[in-house]
Amino acid sequence: MPLRVDYDLHGFTPEGPPTLWRYAPVLPIDAAHAVTLAEGFTPLLRVEERVWVKDEARNPTGSFKARGMALAVSMAKALGARALAAPSAGNAAGALAAYGAAAGLPVTVAMPEDTPRPFVEECRHYGASVHLVPGSIADAGKWLKANGPAGAFDVSTLKEPYRVEGKKTMGYELFEQFDRSLPDAIVYPTGGGTGLVGMWKAFDEMQAMGWIGKERPRLVSVQAEGCAPVVKGFASGAEKTEPWPAPRTEAYGLRVPSPIGGFICLRALRETRGTAVAVAEASIVPAAQELSRRTGIDVCPEGGAAWAAVGMLRESGWLARGDRVVVFNTGTGLKYR
């Protein structure tokens, strides 16, 4: 069962440099004691009159994973960890390797053997020990559990509570960037689901502090047709996700067949009157290219899937032209090339 961090919440005014550490009163550690590479406060860039892209590629190591690893590694070090380990589809491994290096802690990662080579070399560049495993991230996790270094602290998605705390700062940033309001809908590419879960948690915290009322952005989980456990669970009315057999997609961050927090994602979608969308594999890369050519943003395949989903939701009428919509580009596309 995933662990959760809760706080004795009091209102505060975000202040300090433009990093996620502006939100220290709702984080488990402050910047002065953290392992930080100045992550967070990524730009919100307008695509159309009422559509924006939150560009997480601007983070250290080129993805939103830097947010979660900054908090996870900071707390692991503060609590006495001597080594770190995690399975990853790509970006999380690179972020863990970088933050482990910054913390002076050895890192071991296991990744699917068909992970694009730049992700693998990035980890090695930071000094991590890399093991390539046949299959998906689920298989990498099984390999690490059986063969990983003794005594290494496992920072897998939702195996510890602090990665979510880093990811939730995306929601706090949106509140600031929308001048103390929130968009109508957030379209988010979903693998393990910590970003979606984190923002959902942030909005509850904001309400508890009196920043917002009961209103919430409608959360949209975007997955690929070849690996869509959250979409299937949502459509079937299930309370939890089921493992996806033979997961396939070139958007590697979406190839998570058994998200440990799948049941939390489903709860977040339903409580915010959101939805879940599976995007055809053939549309992902063209959508990423279209968004890049329209905006100059370095869009990754996962971001392309989210952009494709916007078109699908508009066509179905679920998104109205007047809705304020934020689409997340969760990382750089450079590592895929």
C-alpha positions as CSV (number, residue, x, y, z in Angstrom):
1,M,0.0,0.0,0.0
2,P,1.5,3.4,-1.0
3,L,2.4,5.7,1.9
4,R,1.3,9.4,2.0
5,V,2.7,12.5,3.6
6,D,0.3,14.8,5.3
7,Y,0.9,18.2,7.0
8,D,-0.4,20.5,9.6
9,L,-1.5,23.0,6.9
10,H,-1.3,26.7,7.3
11,G,-1.6,29.3,4.6
12,F,1.6,30.7,3.3
13,T,2.9,32.9,0.5
14,P,5.3,31.2,-2.0
15,E,8.5,33.1,-2.0
16,G,12.1,32.7,-3.0
17,P,13.8,31.7,-6.3
18,P,11.8,30.2,-9.1
19,T,12.2,26.5,-8.1
20,L,9.8,24.0,-6.5
21,W,11.4,25.0,-3.1
22,R,9.1,28.0,-3.1
23,Y,6.6,25.6,-1.6
24,A,8.8,24.4,1.3
25,P,5.9,24.8,3.9
26,V,4.1,21.9,2.1
27,L,7.3,19.8,1.5
28,P,8.9,17.4,4.0
29,I,12.3,19.1,3.8
30,D,13.5,22.6,3.0
31,A,16.0,23.7,0.3
32,A,18.8,24.4,2.8
33,H,18.9,20.7,3.7
34,A,17.9,19.3,0.4
35,V,19.8,17.7,-2.5
36,T,18.8,20.2,-5.3
37,L,19.7,21.0,-8.8
38,A,17.3,24.0,-9.0
39,E,14.3,21.9,-10.3
40,G,10.8,23.1,-10.9
41,F,8.9,26.3,-11.8
42,T,8.9,25.3,-15.5
43,P,7.3,27.6,-18.1
44,L,3.7,27.6,-19.0
45,L,3.6,28.4,-22.7
46,R,0.6,29.4,-24.7
47,V,-0.3,27.3,-27.8
48,E,-3.7,28.8,-28.5
49,E,-6.0,31.4,-26.9
50,R,-7.0,29.0,-24.1
51,V,-4.5,26.2,-24.4
52,W,-1.1,26.1,-22.7
53,V,1.8,23.6,-22.5
54,K,3.5,23.1,-19.2
55,D,7.0,22.3,-20.4
56,E,8.7,19.9,-18.0
57,A,11.6,19.4,-20.4
58,R,13.2,22.4,-18.8
59,N,13.9,20.5,-15.5
60,P,17.4,19.1,-14.7
61,T,17.9,15.9,-16.6
62,G,15.2,17.0,-19.0
63,S,12.0,15.7,-17.4
64,F,9.5,16.1,-14.6
65,K,11.1,13.1,-12.9
66,A,13.7,15.6,-11.4
67,R,10.9,16.9,-9.1
68,G,10.2,13.6,-7.6
69,M,13.8,12.5,-7.3
70,A,14.8,15.8,-5.7
71,L,12.5,15.0,-2.8
72,A,13.0,11.3,-2.7
73,V,16.8,11.5,-2.7
74,S,16.8,14.4,-0.2
75,M,14.7,12.5,2.3
76,A,16.6,9.2,1.7
77,K,19.8,10.9,2.5
78,A,18.4,12.7,5.5
79,L,17.0,9.4,6.9
80,G,20.4,7.7,6.5
81,A,20.2,5.8,3.2
82,R,23.6,4.6,2.0
83,A,22.6,3.6,-1.5
84,L,19.7,4.0,-3.9
85,A,17.9,1.8,-6.5
86,A,14.9,1.8,-8.8
87,P,13.5,0.3,-12.0
88,S,12.7,2.8,-14.7
89,A,11.4,3.2,-18.2
90,G,14.0,5.9,-18.8
91,N,13.7,9.4,-17.4
92,A,13.4,8.4,-13.7
93,A,16.6,6.4,-14.0
94,G,18.5,9.5,-15.3
95,A,17.0,11.7,-12.6
96,L,17.9,9.2,-9.9
97,A,21.5,8.9,-11.2
98,A,21.9,12.7,-11.3
99,Y,20.5,13.3,-7.8
100,G,22.3,10.3,-6.4
101,A,25.6,11.8,-7.7
102,A,24.7,15.1,-6.2
103,A,24.0,13.4,-2.8
104,G,27.1,11.3,-3.0
105,L,25.1,8.1,-2.9
106,P,25.7,5.1,-5.2
107,V,22.8,4.3,-7.5
108,T,21.6,1.1,-9.2
109,V,19.0,1.2,-11.9
110,A,17.3,-1.6,-13.9
111,M,15.7,-0.7,-17.3
112,P,14.0,-2.6,-20.1
113,E,16.7,-3.7,-22.6
114,D,15.0,-1.9,-25.5
115,T,15.2,1.5,-23.6
116,P,16.6,4.1,-26.1
117,R,20.4,4.2,-25.7
118,P,20.6,7.9,-24.6
119,F,18.7,7.1,-21.4
120,V,21.1,4.3,-20.6
121,E,24.2,6.4,-21.3
122,E,22.8,9.3,-19.3
123,C,22.7,7.0,-16.2
124,R,26.2,5.8,-16.8
125,H,27.4,9.3,-17.3
126,Y,26.3,10.2,-13.8
127,G,28.1,7.0,-12.5
128,A,25.1,4.8,-11.9
129,S,25.2,1.0,-12.2
130,V,22.8,0.1,-15.1
131,H,21.2,-3.3,-15.7
132,L,19.2,-4.0,-18.9
133,V,16.4,-6.5,-18.5
134,P,14.1,-8.2,-21.0
135,G,10.5,-7.0,-20.9
136,S,8.9,-3.9,-19.3
137,I,9.5,-1.8,-16.3
138,A,7.6,-4.4,-14.3
139,D,10.2,-7.0,-15.3
140,A,13.0,-4.6,-14.4
141,G,11.4,-4.2,-10.9
142,K,11.3,-7.9,-10.4
143,W,14.9,-8.2,-11.5
144,L,16.0,-5.5,-9.1
145,K,14.0,-7.1,-6.2
146,A,15.8,-10.4,-6.8
147,N,19.2,-9.1,-7.8
148,G,19.6,-5.6,-6.6
149,P,22.3,-4.5,-4.1
150,A,21.7,-5.4,-0.5
151,G,20.8,-2.5,1.6
152,A,19.9,-0.1,-1.2
153,F,16.8,2.1,-0.5
154,D,14.1,1.5,-3.1
155,V,12.8,4.8,-4.6
156,S,10.4,3.1,-7.0
157,T,7.2,5.0,-7.9
158,L,5.0,5.1,-4.8
159,K,7.2,2.6,-2.9
160,E,8.1,5.6,-0.8
161,P,6.0,8.8,-0.2
162,Y,8.3,11.6,-1.3
163,R,8.4,11.4,-5.1
164,V,4.7,12.4,-5.0
165,E,5.6,15.4,-2.9
166,G,8.0,16.6,-5.6
167,K,5.5,16.0,-8.4
168,K,2.6,17.8,-6.6
169,T,4.5,21.1,-7.0
170,M,3.4,21.1,-10.6
171,G,-0.1,21.9,-9.3
172,Y,1.1,24.7,-7.0
173,E,3.0,26.2,-9.9
174,L,-0.2,26.2,-12.1
175,F,-2.0,28.0,-9.3
176,E,0.6,30.8,-9.3
177,Q,0.9,30.9,-13.1
178,F,-2.8,31.3,-13.5
179,D,-2.8,34.2,-11.1
180,R,-4.2,32.2,-8.1
181,S,-6.7,30.2,-10.1
182,L,-6.6,26.9,-11.9
183,P,-7.4,25.7,-15.4
184,D,-10.6,23.8,-16.4
185,A,-8.8,20.7,-17.5
186,I,-5.3,19.1,-17.2
187,V,-4.3,16.6,-19.9
188,Y,-1.5,14.4,-18.5
189,P,0.4,11.5,-19.9
190,T,0.2,8.7,-17.4
191,G,2.6,5.8,-16.7
192,G,3.1,5.3,-13.0
193,G,0.8,8.1,-12.2
194,T,2.7,10.1,-9.6
195,G,2.2,13.4,-11.5
196,L,-1.5,13.0,-11.6
197,V,-1.8,11.8,-8.0
198,G,0.5,14.6,-6.8
199,M,-1.4,17.4,-8.4
200,W,-4.7,15.9,-7.1
201,K,-3.1,16.0,-3.6
202,A,-1.9,19.6,-4.1
203,F,-5.4,20.7,-4.9
204,D,-6.8,19.2,-1.7
205,E,-4.0,20.9,0.3
206,M,-4.9,24.2,-1.4
207,Q,-8.5,23.9,-0.4
208,A,-7.5,23.0,3.2
209,M,-5.5,26.3,3.3
210,G,-8.4,28.3,1.9
211,W,-6.7,29.1,-1.4
212,I,-9.5,27.5,-3.5
213,G,-12.9,26.1,-2.9
214,K,-14.3,22.7,-4.0
215,E,-13.6,23.4,-7.7
216,R,-11.0,21.2,-9.4
217,P,-9.5,21.0,-12.8
218,R,-10.8,17.9,-14.6
219,L,-7.9,15.5,-14.7
220,V,-7.3,13.6,-17.9
221,S,-5.1,10.5,-17.9
222,V,-3.6,9.8,-21.3
223,Q,-2.1,6.4,-22.2
224,A,-1.1,4.6,-25.4
225,E,-3.4,1.9,-26.8
226,G,-0.7,-0.7,-26.4
227,C,-0.5,-0.1,-22.6
228,A,-3.6,1.4,-21.1
229,P,-4.4,-0.1,-17.7
230,V,-5.8,3.2,-16.3
231,V,-8.0,3.8,-19.3
232,K,-9.4,0.2,-19.1
233,G,-10.0,0.5,-15.4
234,F,-11.8,3.9,-15.8
235,A,-14.0,2.7,-18.7
236,S,-15.0,-0.5,-16.9
237,G,-15.8,1.2,-13.6
238,A,-13.2,-0.7,-11.7
239,E,-11.8,0.4,-8.4
240,K,-8.2,-0.7,-9.3
241,T,-6.2,-1.3,-12.5
242,E,-5.3,-4.8,-13.7
243,P,-1.9,-5.7,-15.2
244,W,-1.7,-5.0,-18.9
245,P,-0.6,-8.0,-20.9
246,A,2.3,-7.6,-23.5
247,P,2.6,-3.8,-23.1
248,R,3.8,-2.1,-26.3
249,T,4.5,1.6,-27.0
250,E,7.4,3.7,-28.2
251,A,6.4,6.3,-25.6
252,Y,8.4,4.5,-23.0
253,G,7.2,6.6,-20.1
254,L,3.7,5.2,-20.8
255,R,4.8,1.6,-20.9
256,V,3.9,0.8,-17.2
257,P,1.7,-2.3,-17.2
258,S,1.0,-2.5,-13.5
259,P,1.0,1.0,-11.9
260,I,1.1,0.5,-8.1
261,G,-1.0,3.7,-7.7
262,G,-3.5,2.8,-10.4
263,F,-6.3,2.7,-7.9
264,I,-5.4,6.2,-6.8
265,C,-5.3,7.5,-10.4
266,L,-8.9,6.1,-10.9
267,R,-10.1,7.8,-7.8
268,A,-8.5,11.2,-8.8
269,L,-10.1,11.0,-12.3
270,R,-13.6,10.3,-10.9
271,E,-13.5,12.8,-8.1
272,T,-12.5,15.6,-10.5
273,R,-15.0,14.5,-13.1
274,G,-12.1,13.7,-15.4
275,T,-11.6,11.0,-18.0
276,A,-9.0,8.6,-19.4
277,V,-8.0,8.4,-23.1
278,A,-6.0,5.8,-25.0
279,V,-4.2,7.2,-28.0
280,A,-3.3,5.2,-31.1
281,E,0.4,4.4,-31.4
282,A,0.5,5.8,-35.0
283,S,-0.7,9.2,-33.8
284,I,1.9,9.8,-31.0
285,V,5.0,10.8,-33.0
286,P,3.1,12.9,-35.5
287,A,1.3,14.8,-32.7
288,A,4.6,15.5,-31.0
289,Q,6.0,16.8,-34.2
290,E,3.0,19.0,-34.8
291,L,3.1,20.5,-31.4
292,S,6.9,21.1,-31.7
293,R,6.5,22.8,-35.1
294,R,3.7,25.0,-33.8
295,T,5.5,26.1,-30.7
296,G,9.2,25.5,-30.8
297,I,8.9,23.3,-27.7
298,D,11.0,20.1,-27.6
299,V,8.0,17.7,-27.2
300,C,8.6,14.1,-26.2
301,P,6.4,11.2,-27.3
302,E,4.5,11.2,-24.0
303,G,3.7,14.9,-24.6
304,G,2.7,14.0,-28.2
305,A,0.2,11.5,-26.8
306,A,-1.3,14.2,-24.6
307,W,-1.5,16.6,-27.5
308,A,-3.2,13.9,-29.6
309,A,-5.7,13.4,-26.8
310,V,-6.7,17.0,-26.8
311,G,-7.8,16.6,-30.4
312,M,-9.8,13.5,-29.5
313,L,-11.5,15.2,-26.5
314,R,-12.4,18.2,-28.6
315,E,-13.9,16.0,-31.4
316,S,-16.0,14.2,-28.8
317,G,-17.2,17.4,-27.2
318,W,-15.7,16.5,-23.8
319,L,-13.4,19.6,-24.1
320,A,-15.3,22.8,-25.1
321,R,-13.6,25.6,-27.0
322,G,-13.9,27.9,-24.1
323,D,-12.2,25.6,-21.6
324,R,-8.8,26.6,-20.3
325,V,-6.6,23.6,-20.9
326,V,-3.1,22.7,-19.8
327,V,-1.3,20.0,-21.6
328,F,1.8,18.5,-20.0
329,N,5.0,17.9,-22.0
330,T,6.7,15.7,-19.4
331,G,10.2,15.6,-20.9
332,T,12.6,16.3,-23.7
333,G,12.3,14.5,-27.0
334,L,16.1,14.5,-27.5
335,K,16.6,11.3,-25.7
336,Y,14.4,9.4,-28.1
337,R,16.5,10.4,-31.1
